[in-house]
Amino acid sequence: MNLKPETYQRIDEVITHYPVKRSATLPLLHLIQEDAGYISEESLLWIATKLELEPINVLEVVTFYPMFRRAPIGRRHIKVCRTLSCALLGGYKTCETFQAEFKTSLGATSPCGEVTVDFVECLASCGTAPVVLIDEVLHEKVDATKARQISAQIRAEAAAR
């Protein structure tokens, strides 16, 4: 597994906070996904070994929580809220617009490798629906027009790199 040295250090340090190693499963998954971008099969097995667990014990945590990814995603991650307020105010259309703009489908990475679009549960900004979280930046009142503008900005930034 190829993680940054500081990630390995943080992992070793986090484990010491728990009297039962198994309790460190969730924090270790977060640290590895933060560094690697997703939870690979190799990572899953590594955590199981590190925490003296069976691999199925780690897999059940990974598959229970929707924030863990099992495959790489695009450089930019677009998460469109699909819960009630956002749905009523156009969240589904917003999501369709992002998919069309980047020629991709939900959970898939765009052909250029730049973007992955996901439909997610509540992003906790119902009063400014529909909302979209791109990487760690929240965008509010994102209708189809604003989704196209954001998409153009993402493409421009990618071209400038």
FENLINCOR-V208878 format. One record per helix or strand of 3 or more residues. SS is the DSSP state (A for helix, B for strand). FROM is the first residue (numbers start at 1). LEN is the number of residues. If there is no record, write none. Layout:
BEGIN
SS_FROM_LEN ; SS_FROM_LEN
END
This chain:
BEGIN
A_5_11 ; A_21_16 ; A_41_10 ; A_55_10 ; B_76_6 ; A_84_5 ; A_91_11 ; B_115_6 ; A_126_3 ; B_132_3 ; B_137_3 ; A_144_17
END
